[in-house]
């Protein structure tokens, strides 16, 4: 039998130990922050505000946008990344082949959905589970509320998440003044990750919140020689007063959860936590065991059936992946 683990703040990947190479790097080396990534090309912003194109040494796993790194300066505008400093958390995105790290040291997740086209409950739920599993607070932005005919249905689909206390900000990104007034106070002083399926208006919202984003994108694209393929990159933007940082990622098809343990997945469903105390077995998977407090709460209607079904899908997918490898 496994003992129960308690962590009210959630797990943080890499939070309790130095990240790869951190011990080997000298504290006298310049420290910087990764603000853009494409392949093994990284744009690193140094303490003086200058930006250098950097490459990781050797064949090490590269950093993610938001990582703090130590670098060796090379020439006038380049550098080598010698170490990734300890992280508060690390997030992954997935495709059909693999998961890939893409953002680190995130304070909160902004998931952009819209009244139209229809958003995916599955992808939204997976993104929230991934955030909660590493202690990141989620916010849902419901865009295109000017499409009033479909607004009630969208609001109804979000009711289970609203019941969990997830902040839901309703706006139209084209109404720039109103959108800024609603979101700027939530973003101030924090690093937020902006995610959204294609067609949800994420790019419009980004340009509303960070007016310099288009200019910065052109600058980074030239520096990274990415041409027209910039939509595949992840970038961090500094927001105007009252401030904050916003990490923009391409429209996502799947949020990376394959690396999570069973305990991590459970943390991604915080509504389970009050009921786990009633489970008969310490290593309960909350599926078929007798005396499961979570299943009992589901039967009483205290846990949303759609959310519980998502939990089972994620858990079974991860178990199947472990069997393959």
HELIX and SHEET records of a PDB file:
HELIX    1   1 UNK A  121  UNK A  133  1                                  13    
HELIX    2   2 UNK A  148  UNK A  157  1                                  10    
HELIX    3   3 UNK A  159  UNK A  163  1                                   5    
HELIX    4   4 UNK A  176  UNK A  187  1                                  12    
HELIX    5   5 UNK A  202  UNK A  209  1                                   8    
HELIX    6   6 UNK A  213  UNK A  224  1                                  12    
HELIX    7   7 UNK A  227  UNK A  232  5                                   6    
HELIX    8   8 UNK A  262  UNK A  267  1                                   6    
HELIX    9   9 UNK A  270  UNK A  272  5                                   3    
HELIX   10  10 UNK A  273  UNK A  276  1                                   4    
HELIX   11  11 UNK A  293  UNK A  299  1                                   7    
HELIX   12  12 UNK A  305  UNK A  324  1                                  20    
SHEET    1   A11 UNK A 167  UNK A 170  0                                        
SHEET    2   A11 UNK A 137  UNK A 143  1                                        
SHEET    3   A11 UNK A 108  UNK A 114  1                                        
SHEET    4   A11 UNK A 191  UNK A 196  1                                        
SHEET    5   A11 UNK A 245  UNK A 248  1                                        
SHEET    6   A11 UNK A 234  UNK A 238 -1                                        
SHEET    7   A11 UNK A  30  UNK A  38 -1                                        
SHEET    8   A11 UNK A  41  UNK A  46 -1                                        
SHEET    9   A11 UNK A  51  UNK A  56 -1                                        
SHEET   10   A11 UNK A  78  UNK A  84  1                                        
SHEET   11   A11 UNK A  68  UNK A  74 -1                                        
SHEET    1   B 2 UNK A  90  UNK A  94  0                                        
SHEET    2   B 2 UNK A  99  UNK A 104 -1                                        
END                                                                             
